[in-house]
Amino acid sequence: MARPLIGVSTYREPARWGVWELEAALLPAGYPRLVQAAGGLAAMLPPDDPAHAAAAVARLDGLVVAGGPDVEPVRYGAEPGPRTGPPARDRDMWELALIEAALAAGVPLLGICRGMQLLNVALGGTLVQHLDGHAEAVGVFGGHPVEPVPGTVYARLVPETAVVPTYHHQAVDRLGSGLVPSAHAADGTVEALELPSADGWVLGVQWHPEMGEDVRVMRALVEAAAASAG
């Protein structure tokens, strides 16, 4: 059986390699490694015209919206807080369009960190613009336990309390339409959510599975992608 093609959204950032210092489409290597370890083929999706999102998604078997900078608060009707980062408007537009296209087409979707927050915003939810205790230090991933919500898709994948790699300072506040929490941190932060009413498989996790060894969530996306591809 052919491996499902999983698209992963990327950054457009200045970068240096060899003698070059140029703008590049970047993706931490943990993302494609996790897709590959879970049985998929990884394809990078740099920011593009949102009008092309549906065409891009139509060529994929599954979609991962990766972590990254803060979502611009105007997207959920708020003013920027004092600790909210600078906007990444091109990426916001592109990734929201990818999410909307995946939901419309029933393409299996996994949101990671920022990707989960964007899924919530795409469905009308809001975000907490700053919270403490979910990052070890600047540029350092930490870890903390998350507790699955019984009866959810996530709980069927990971039925036990799991320590996950974490690095974020924003979180889901009001849930978007149709979304339900499927894991929480000890402080009550929503750490995973899902969309039971979706035509396809839809899950978001607030942590960074690409920085750990557990492939269960990504494998579930790949298996859903294989099943929907037929």
GUDOMI-175111 format. One record per residue (C-alpha): residue number from 1; residue in one letter; x, z, y negated. Coordinates in pm, whole numbers. Layout:
% GUDOMI-175111
> NUM;A;X;Z;Y
...
This chain:
% GUDOMI-175111
> 1;M;0;0;0
> 2;A;127;-87;-350
> 3;R;216;208;-568
> 4;P;-36;263;-852
> 5;L;84;167;-1199
> 6;I;73;470;-1428
> 7;G;117;414;-1801
> 8;V;279;692;-2003
> 9;S;256;704;-2382
> 10;T;587;725;-2568
> 11;Y;747;816;-2901
> 12;R;892;579;-3158
> 13;E;1189;771;-3302
> 14;P;1545;719;-3433
> 15;A;1793;748;-3146
> 16;R;2164;713;-3072
> 17;W;2330;566;-2763
> 18;G;2672;410;-2726
> 19;V;2762;254;-3060
> 20;W;2398;215;-3164
> 21;E;2174;417;-3392
> 22;L;1834;248;-3399
> 23;E;1465;316;-3375
> 24;A;1370;339;-3007
> 25;A;1067;386;-2785
> 26;L;1150;720;-2624
> 27;L;1014;913;-2330
> 28;P;1180;1221;-2176
> 29;A;1298;1119;-1829
> 30;G;1100;1398;-1665
> 31;Y;778;1200;-1711
> 32;P;872;886;-1513
> 33;R;1055;1102;-1257
> 34;L;736;1304;-1198
> 35;V;524;988;-1170
> 36;Q;771;844;-921
> 37;A;794;1167;-720
> 38;A;414;1168;-699
> 39;G;406;815;-556
> 40;G;340;604;-866
> 41;L;516;338;-1071
> 42;A;577;443;-1433
> 43;A;525;209;-1730
> 44;M;611;308;-2088
> 45;L;346;254;-2357
> 46;P;502;263;-2707
> 47;P;267;295;-3008
> 48;D;82;-29;-3077
> 49;D;-219;-160;-3264
> 50;P;-516;51;-3145
> 51;A;-711;-273;-3105
> 52;H;-487;-349;-2805
> 53;A;-552;-21;-2624
> 54;A;-836;-145;-2406
> 55;A;-630;-445;-2292
> 56;A;-336;-218;-2208
> 57;V;-552;28;-2013
> 58;A;-717;-258;-1824
> 59;R;-379;-340;-1667
> 60;L;-315;19;-1556
> 61;D;-430;218;-1255
> 62;G;-384;550;-1436
> 63;L;-283;687;-1776
> 64;V;-70;982;-1887
> 65;V;-78;1087;-2252
> 66;A;250;1269;-2304
> 67;G;348;1572;-2511
> 68;G;484;1546;-2863
> 69;P;415;1640;-3226
> 70;D;112;1817;-3369
> 71;V;-212;1621;-3397
> 72;E;-296;1560;-3764
> 73;P;-566;1817;-3852
> 74;V;-778;1560;-4038
> 75;R;-859;1423;-3691
> 76;Y;-1067;1733;-3625
> 77;G;-1189;1800;-3979
> 78;A;-933;2062;-4084
> 79;E;-669;2107;-4353
> 80;P;-306;2144;-4237
> 81;G;-196;2501;-4184
> 82;P;139;2633;-4313
> 83;R;304;2598;-3968
> 84;T;155;2263;-3870
> 85;G;412;1988;-3830
> 86;P;424;1654;-4014
> 87;P;173;1392;-3902
> 88;A;248;1119;-3649
> 89;R;-34;890;-3757
> 90;D;66;578;-3561
> 91;R;89;779;-3244
> 92;D;-238;963;-3312
> 93;M;-422;634;-3359
> 94;W;-268;467;-3055
> 95;E;-310;756;-2814
> 96;L;-667;832;-2924
> 97;A;-747;465;-2865
> 98;L;-584;483;-2520
> 99;I;-789;792;-2432
> 100;E;-1112;632;-2549
> 101;A;-1033;315;-2352
> 102;A;-951;509;-2036
> 103;L;-1271;714;-2061
> 104;A;-1479;400;-2120
> 105;A;-1322;217;-1825
> 106;G;-1312;511;-1584
> 107;V;-932;489;-1555
> 108;P;-787;820;-1426
> 109;L;-638;1015;-1716
> 110;L;-395;1307;-1740
> 111;G;-320;1465;-2079
> 112;I;-3;1675;-2103
> 113;C;36;1931;-2385
> 114;R;-35;1720;-2698
> 115;G;-217;1481;-2462
> 116;M;-460;1755;-2361
> 117;Q;-513;1848;-2726
> 118;L;-582;1483;-2815
> 119;L;-832;1457;-2529
> 120;N;-1013;1755;-2676
> 121;V;-1006;1605;-3026
> 122;A;-1121;1264;-2898
> 123;L;-1434;1435;-2763
> 124;G;-1509;1621;-3085
> 125;G;-1319;1944;-3024
> 126;T;-1086;2135;-3255
> 127;L;-743;2299;-3229
> 128;V;-581;2630;-3313
> 129;Q;-301;2522;-3547
> 130;H;-61;2802;-3457
> 131;L;-24;3071;-3194
> 132;D;276;3270;-3082
> 133;G;409;3343;-2735
> 134;H;391;3000;-2569
> 135;A;746;2880;-2642
> 136;E;1071;3053;-2554
> 137;A;1256;2944;-2870
> 138;V;1296;2628;-3074
> 139;G;1388;2353;-2830
> 140;V;1371;2584;-2526
> 141;F;1102;2566;-2259
> 142;G;964;2898;-2142
> 143;G;730;2986;-1860
> 144;H;419;3196;-1811
> 145;P;143;3230;-1551
> 146;V;-185;3041;-1569
> 147;E;-497;3140;-1379
> 148;P;-721;2865;-1237
> 149;V;-1097;2874;-1296
> 150;P;-1269;2880;-955
> 151;G;-1467;2569;-865
> 152;T;-1278;2332;-1094
> 153;V;-1074;2026;-1002
> 154;Y;-758;2205;-1112
> 155;A;-837;2508;-896
> 156;R;-872;2283;-592
> 157;L;-527;2137;-664
> 158;V;-356;2467;-750
> 159;P;-568;2755;-616
> 160;E;-315;3027;-694
> 161;T;-187;3175;-1019
> 162;A;113;2957;-1108
> 163;V;403;3004;-1349
> 164;V;428;2683;-1550
> 165;P;687;2535;-1791
> 166;T;552;2578;-2142
> 167;Y;643;2478;-2497
> 168;H;363;2461;-2753
> 169;H;241;2640;-3064
> 170;Q;-105;2484;-3087
> 171;A;-397;2505;-2846
> 172;V;-758;2411;-2783
> 173;D;-1009;2597;-3000
> 174;R;-1365;2457;-2979
> 175;L;-1406;2247;-2665
> 176;G;-1494;1880;-2699
> 177;S;-1819;1742;-2563
> 178;G;-1847;1776;-2185
> 179;L;-1508;1942;-2137
> 180;V;-1477;2262;-1934
> 181;P;-1179;2497;-1909
> 182;S;-1006;2493;-1571
> 183;A;-717;2739;-1632
> 184;H;-630;3014;-1878
> 185;A;-318;3204;-1984
> 186;A;-321;3585;-1985
> 187;D;-406;3585;-2357
> 188;G;-713;3367;-2298
> 189;T;-560;3040;-2419
> 190;V;-715;2737;-2249
> 191;E;-431;2600;-2037
> 192;A;-618;2323;-1854
> 193;L;-946;2142;-1907
> 194;E;-1139;1867;-1734
> 195;L;-1436;1637;-1783
> 196;P;-1676;1672;-1489
> 197;S;-1919;1414;-1627
> 198;A;-1658;1135;-1648
> 199;D;-1683;822;-1434
> 200;G;-1317;870;-1344
> 201;W;-1069;1154;-1290
> 202;V;-992;1333;-1620
> 203;L;-770;1641;-1654
> 204;G;-558;1794;-1928
> 205;V;-287;2059;-1892
> 206;Q;-131;2247;-2183
> 207;W;203;2295;-2008
> 208;H;478;2047;-1915
> 209;P;472;1964;-1541
> 210;E;749;1709;-1599
> 211;M;984;2004;-1661
> 212;G;909;2170;-1327
> 213;E;907;2101;-954
> 214;D;533;2110;-881
> 215;V;396;1756;-832
> 216;R;42;1851;-732
> 217;V;-129;1764;-1060
> 218;M;54;1433;-1099
> 219;R;1;1348;-733
> 220;A;-373;1398;-783
> 221;L;-367;1153;-1074
> 222;V;-173;899;-866
> 223;E;-413;938;-573
> 224;A;-714;897;-804
> 225;A;-548;587;-952
> 226;A;-489;443;-605
> 227;A;-851;508;-507
> 228;S;-993;350;-824
> 229;A;-764;48;-789
> 230;G;-917;-4;-457
